[in-house]
């Protein structure tokens, strides 16, 4: 194991992975800072670029985007009160008042330091728990996998939209779409309608890019048409926004308790599928507000109100890798896309990777850790240009996204058919977004369906007509079955999770990002 | 008045039924057992129908409740009007045209046309600026994909390629 650790760590410290981490973090910060564009979208758009790379470099690049995007979201939240990504909404509560008071630089630097601090704590936690978790996960058979995935489906469906029912519809639709292609157990064609291109199933890339990237282009066009009708163009002054006094390093350390607490909450939330970084940020903010001496200043420009949500939402990244690496279960869109990258490179994420390819696991841990320092360096170097990034006109950014979507899909598949699939899923994604059918639930259903199907059918075959009896004989499966039922009851009983009650500026006063 | 949410649920129910009773039986092999290739798609489609019925009932109750309180359906419904359909069709048509123009025109020309059209429909009116930016963007994306990642993008127009 020590050999694997050393080999894994050393493999990261070569030019390729380090260069790609730097590029990934830069892209992530840039994309995250643009209102409405998220790190997950950037991952989907740039996945084709990674196909020619070795698995570690590919993952290093995408992890860089993921982490950079998480911090990047706070930039437009602080400068414009328009969070670049939903998880940065809580950061804007205090970040924007600070920027208006001429302390934008201080707020941005606190967001950066807290973000990096939170991510570092979460990554250390990942180091600590992933290995024991994977040992337990190695004992999982078809029964356990069936009920673990079922739990993930329910949890994600219930917590990522405003309705459990519509979330489950989205998840079932994702499973249905994933069942197109050759049947995994009998290899007979299924739902292919005679198209040879569908024999391998619907490829993840056109589906994800269509639903994530192109659907946003449609949304942007809709906003433009609506704005032209109502002639309510918003002109925001951004010159000189990143000015003001810098943050004193002493200030960061004075909030160490807040950062640690928020990071632990963020890691725990990240490890649960479906809850996501937005909720973590609100939980972190609420916890900090309750325990702060300056609780009355929250919402009016309290620097601690920037540190807490940023530490929490960044810690979600490390936390989300726990179920991804140990069980092969993604908790959000970004990790669902990363599963796609694993599979493209011939790696089935899950406990067996710890056994068969421990070097890769330790290398991924190291990438996660090292990326934080790149985020810190690039974040500090780039602070002068943030005011310019948030000024990029919408037509320019979304036009380029549209072109990148088609280019990426064509370049990776060499097929016009894939472009047409992407267009269909862009329309589906747009309608799902409009009618609040959770995209996250769809993509988790789509990504996990093949594994779920094999496990589910094997479970039924092994059970020989007595599935309940077999379930009762497996304590782990029983726990997940009970958790699934409890999750449904709790979600239905208590309704959807709400953001904690906040003083001062509430969510209603923050302009939410234009994407979901 | 029927809300768009209700229409969406009805569409999901109809699609689910069509899948369950026509498409899945016709497009799968049963192998004479219940645990064959049709199992998962059938369960998923059945679940979609069942859940969409629940959603329809929920949204109908909501509609009736709002109507009794004097609110107009449009106040709490999802807007699906001119701008929504226009943006949906515009992006879809532009991309389908790009897909079929890719081989006859080559990537640089088709890509530039797509980018300019998207910019125009997204509200850009500084034509010289967007053309210049468009040429630069397409050149960077093309060179990056072609030479950086070895992607097989068609370079020159080939009017007899039949659209891909």
Interface residues (C-beta under 8 A of the other chain):
Chain A: X48 X49 X51 X52 X163 X165 X166 X168 X169 X172 X173 X175 X176 X179 X183 X185 X186 X188 X189 X190 X191 X192 X193 X214 X217 X218 X219 X220 X221 X222 X224 X225 X226 X227 X228 X229 X393 X394 X395 X396 X398 X399 X400 X402 X403 X404 X406 X407 X410 X411 X412 X414 X416 X419 X420 X422 X423 X426 X427 X430 X431 X434 X435 X436 X449 X452 X453 X456 X457 X460 X461
Chain B: X4 X5 X8 X12 X19 X23 X24 X27 X28 X29 X31 X35 X36 X37 X38 X39 X40 X41 X44 X45 X47 X48 X51 X52 X54 X55 X58 X78 X79 X80 X82 X83 X84 X86 X87 X88 X90 X91 X92 X94 X95 X96 X98 X99 X100 X102 X103 X107 X111 X114 X115 X118 X119 X121 X122 X123 X124 X130 X133 X134 X137 X138 X141 X145 X149 X150 X151 X152 X153 X163 X164
